[in-house]
Amino acid sequence: MVGALGVVFGDIGTSPIYTLQTVFDPNDPHPVPVSRDNLFGVVSLVFWSVMIIVTVTYVLLAMRADNDGEGGIMALITLLRRWVAPGGRRTAMVLSALGIFGASLFFGDSMITPAISVLSAVEGLKVVQPSLGDLVVPITVVIIVGLFLVQRRGTAAVGRMFGPVMIVWFATIGLLGVTGIAKHPEILKALWPSYALGFLFGHFGIAFFALAAIVLAVTGAEALYADMGHFGRRAITRGWLFLVFPACALSYLGQGALILDDSSNISAPFFLLVPGWGRLPMVILATAATVIASQAVITGAYSVAAQAAQLGYLPRLRIAHTSESTIGQIYVPWINWLLMVSVLTLVFAFRSSAALAFAFGMAVTGTITISTLLFFYVARARWRTPLWLIGLGAIPLLAVDLLFFAANLTKFVHGAWLPLLIGLTAFTIMTTWQRGRQIVTAEREEREGSLRVFIDHLQDEPSIVTVPGTAVFLNRGKETAPLAMRANVQHNHVRHQQVVFLSIKTELVPRIPADQRIAIDHLDFRDDGIIHVTARYGYAETPDVPAALALLDPAETEGPLDLDHASYFLSTIELLPGTAPTMARWRKRLFIATSHITADAAEYFGLPRERTVIMGSQVEV
């Protein structure tokens, strides 16, 4: 649970820094007037929004829909594929596409969270000393650059180191909240839902626009779900219910009491709740907490990108596992540097947390709404939950999500367009890659031809010379013959004494046990030294070909394999834009451009470079 506190709760745990301040920001295009009734209504709405969206939707419901322990929107997509009914494939395809868009919005969240979180913490310097305001952006940039530079070391150590820091953080903000409540205990009335409902329906014109800022209180809810595979549902649930939620609620109530005492405190209620002598230490503690918040979504972006690549929505990416004890801890260099450039761009462009807040809510509400919708579909398909019970839960929860989403649409011209643009861009790239990959695979399979027919040809062709040694040909399946093998036979007229056709199969589960990793097919001949091996991996794993081959039973390989000296053959494809009406021309160029970020196959599969042969051909898209 301490490890989860150090990684999972950073985003949602730092929301009290800027939420109430943003709601009453006078520079907001739809400002909420500071009054007693509005204050009680806003604080009540914040509390019950967190209760409904985080505690009910995610902690009590969504986290029960795990894919062999893994959570997050990509896990929901895989569950859709696994549990779809025969007559519901069209619906599942539409929902899967919607899920991919939700994952795309999460990339936007991963770019905005580090910028707004670190900016909001460093802005506390202006409370300590107004003359330090000009240093906010430079200090933020230094922190963010440092954050991304240390990513390669992984989050396992970060979780151990920052878990105690986050315990101190939550204990501190909770205690400060209590001191604020003690001055005006009447703020506790805001816990009664009638204040939230009265403000929402009695002052809808004001409350509706306020929702666009109130949603900041639930940022990071998706991270609770996405990081479930790292720490387990029980640890996250206990951490949320017994520490994080109470601390955040007390902080919001304490800030509300402070504003009730003096409306001018709305300029920075979080930091003004701290005694003067403690504000600089609080800025330092808040900065550490926001770094952890950033760490959580950055790690989430790595996981989403890696799972998307395994499921065929992105090219093969270079992935480094940064923990020997925790499989889910990974580092994806390409995503890391893309995020760093994007975050720095946002910091320089917006320069304040208040300006970024308009953009932040759109990414959050979009992802939450889609996750809620997918969960209830999975609940119906997987657990056969009665429709009346689905409706009883889905209608009110989706109504709340859609209300928040609609409120954030009102901020479209003020920055909400940004996460939508990021999401649409990522969605276009992922769906284009999936479509292009289908086209290339079909063309490639036609050129490769039947593997079994090819093996029959080898048996009947006396001109083909058998040379000593072991050759491993990586191929997409066992239905077709690898282009590299065909080229070797056609041009060199040789084959190796031991031939292994190896296919990597990615399953719709996070990971595969070692005793279920390997499957062997003798391809109709048990004495020709040619076998096909299928190596099964979960979508959260990185394939290691030599390690997989080491699991082979020598009694099943039709002769001993010399793996220490084996040659590995890869077939590569050079993509060219063709004239066939397979995709729009701009999508063809996008697909080809995206292919350039594909990780080196030899490195990705763990092949020894000095014994790897690459043979290529051209395919028109």
Stockholm file with secondary structure:
# STOCKHOLM 1.0

chainA/1-621         MVGALGVVFGDIGTSPIYTLQTVFDPNDPHPVPVSRDNLFGVVSLVFWSVMIIVTVTYVLLAMRADNDGEGGIMALITLLRRWVAPGGRRTAMVLSALGIFGASLFFGDSMITPAISVLSAVEGLKVVQPSLGDLVVPITVVIIVGLFLVQRRGTAAVGRMFGPVMIVWFATIGLLGVTGIAKHPEILKALWPSYALGFLFGHFGIAFFALAAIVLAVTGAEALYADMGHFGRRAITRGWLFLVFPACALSYLGQGALILDDSSNISAPFFLLVPGWGRLPMVILATAATVIASQAVITGAYSVAAQAAQLGYLPRLRIAHTSESTIGQIYVPWINWLLMVSVLTLVFAFRSSAALAFAFGMAVTGTITISTLLFFYVARARWRTPLWLIGLGAIPLLAVDLLFFAANLTKFVHGAWLPLLIGLTAFTIMTTWQRGRQIVTAEREEREGSLRVFIDHLQDEPSIVTVPGTAVFLNRGKETAPLAMRANVQHNHVRHQQVVFLSIKTELVPRIPADQRIAIDHLDFRDDGIIHVTARYGYAETPDVPAALALLDPAETEGPLDLDHASYFLSTIELLPGTAPTMARWRKRLFIATSHITADAAEYFGLPRERTVIMGSQVEV
#=GR chainA/1-621 SS CHHHHHHTSHHHHTGGGTHHHHHTCTTSSSCCCCCHHHHHHHHHHHHHHIIIIIIIIIIIIGGGSCBTTBCSHHHHHHHHHHHCCGGGHHHHHHHHHHHHHHHHHHHHHHHHHHHHHHHHHHTTHHHHCGGGGGGHHHHHHHHHHHHHHTGGGCSHHHHHHHHHHHHHHHHHHHHHHHHHHHHCGGGGGGGSHHHHHHHHHHTHHHHHHHHHHHGGGGTTHHHHHHTHHHHCHHHHHHHIIIIIHHHHHHHHHHHHHHHHHCGGGGGSHHHHTSCGGGHHHHHHHHHHHHHHHHHHHHHHHHHHHHHHHHTTSSCCCCCEECCSSCTTCEECHHHHHHHHHHHHHHHHHHCSHHHHHHHHHHHHHHHHHHHHHHHHHHHHHHHCCCHHHHHHHHHHHHHHHHHHHHHHHTTGGGTTHHHHHHHHHHHHHHHHHHHHHHHHHHHHHHHHCBHHHHHHHHHHCTTCEEEEEEEEEEESCSSBCCHHHHHIIIIICEEEEEEEEEEEEEESSSCCCGGGSEEEECTTCSSSSEEEEEEEEETTSCCCHHHHHTTCCGGGTTSCCCTTSCEEEEEEEEEECCSSTTSCHHHHHHHHHHHTTCCCHHHHTTCCGGGEEEEEEEEEC
#=GC SS_cons         CHHHHHHTSHHHHTGGGTHHHHHTCTTSSSCCCCCHHHHHHHHHHHHHHIIIIIIIIIIIIGGGSCBTTBCSHHHHHHHHHHHCCGGGHHHHHHHHHHHHHHHHHHHHHHHHHHHHHHHHHHTTHHHHCGGGGGGHHHHHHHHHHHHHHTGGGCSHHHHHHHHHHHHHHHHHHHHHHHHHHHHCGGGGGGGSHHHHHHHHHHTHHHHHHHHHHHGGGGTTHHHHHHTHHHHCHHHHHHHIIIIIHHHHHHHHHHHHHHHHHCGGGGGSHHHHTSCGGGHHHHHHHHHHHHHHHHHHHHHHHHHHHHHHHHTTSSCCCCCEECCSSCTTCEECHHHHHHHHHHHHHHHHHHCSHHHHHHHHHHHHHHHHHHHHHHHHHHHHHHHCCCHHHHHHHHHHHHHHHHHHHHHHHTTGGGTTHHHHHHHHHHHHHHHHHHHHHHHHHHHHHHHHCBHHHHHHHHHHCTTCEEEEEEEEEEESCSSBCCHHHHHIIIIICEEEEEEEEEEEEEESSSCCCGGGSEEEECTTCSSSSEEEEEEEEETTSCCCHHHHHTTCCGGGTTSCCCTTSCEEEEEEEEEECCSSTTSCHHHHHHHHHHHTTCCCHHHHTTCCGGGEEEEEEEEEC
//
